[in-house]
Amino acid sequence: MGEFTIIACRACGYRSGRIRWGVGCDDPRARFLPAHCPSCAAFVEVDLTGRDVLNEKFTCPDCGSVVAFTEHVDHFECPRCQSHDISLSQDGYW
C-alpha cells in the first residue's frame, strides 16, 4: 500500500509537498518514489508506473531536470541546507 509522505528539515524549515511513496492500493501497477531535484532544490514525486527503473532516466515533473532517487531514509539530506536533520511524516494512504 502506498502512503503520502512529507519530508521536512528541522534545521532550515524546508518542507516538501505530499509525495506519494510506494505501490497504490487501488491499482498495484501504480508506483511512485520521492527523488531529489538538484535544479529545484526540492524533493519531488516521480511516477515509476510502467517504467524501467534500471535503464531509464527520470526527470523532475516541475522543471524537467534529471533527478536522483534517495535509496535509504538514513541518507536523506535537506536539498536546501544539506543538513541530515530530516523528518519524514506519513500523511495518509493512496
C-alpha positions in Angstrom: 0.0 0.0 0.0 1.3 3.5 -0.9 1.5 6.3 1.5 1.7 10.1 1.3 5.0 11.3 2.9 6.1 14.8 3.8 9.8 15.4 4.1 10.9 18.2 6.4 14.2 19.7 7.6 14.4 20.6 11.2 17.5 22.8 10.6 16.2 25.3 8.0 12.4 24.6 7.9 12.3 23.2 4.3 9.1 21.2 3.8 8.1 19.1 0.7 4.6 18.8 -0.5 2.7 15.5 -0.1 4.7 12.9 -2.0 3.3 9.5 -3.0 5.6 6.7 -2.0 5.1 3.0 -2.8 2.5 1.0 -4.7 -1.1 2.1 -5.0 -3.8 0.2 -3.0 -6.4 0.7 -5.7 -4.1 -0.1 -8.6 -1.0 -2.1 -7.7 0.6 -1.2 -11.1 0.9 2.4 -10.0 4.4 3.1 -8.3 5.8 6.3 -7.0 9.0 7.3 -5.2 10.5 10.5 -3.8 13.6 11.9 -5.6 15.8 14.9 -5.2 15.8 17.5 -7.9 19.1 19.5 -7.9 17.7 22.3 -10.1 14.5 22.9 -7.9 16.4 22.2 -4.7 13.4 20.1 -3.6 12.1 16.6 -3.1 9.6 15.7 -5.8 7.3 12.8 -6.6 8.4 10.6 -9.5 5.9 8.2 -11.3 7.5 4.8 -11.9 4.4 3.2 -13.3 5.4 1.0 -16.3 8.9 2.3 -16.3 12.3 0.5 -16.4 14.0 1.7 -13.3 17.4 0.3 -14.2 17.6 1.7 -17.8 15.6 5.0 -17.8 16.5 8.4 -16.7 13.8 10.1 -14.5 13.1 13.8 -14.6 11.5 16.3 -12.3 7.8 16.8 -13.0 8.3 20.6 -12.4 11.4 21.6 -14.3 12.5 18.5 -16.4 15.9 18.1 -14.8 17.3 14.6 -14.1 16.5 13.6 -10.5 18.4 11.4 -8.1 16.4 8.8 -6.1 17.1 8.7 -2.4 17.6 5.0 -1.7 17.7 4.9 2.0 15.9 7.0 4.6 19.1 7.4 6.7 20.8 9.1 3.8 18.2 11.9 3.2 19.7 15.3 3.3 18.0 18.6 3.0 18.0 19.9 -0.6 18.4 23.5 0.6 20.9 23.4 3.5 22.3 19.8 3.2 21.5 19.0 6.9 20.8 15.4 7.8 18.3 16.5 10.4 15.4 15.3 8.3 12.0 14.1 9.5 9.6 12.0 7.4 5.9 12.0 8.3 3.1 10.0 6.9 0.0 11.9 5.7 -2.4 9.2 4.7 -2.6 6.4 2.1 -3.2 6.5 -1.6 
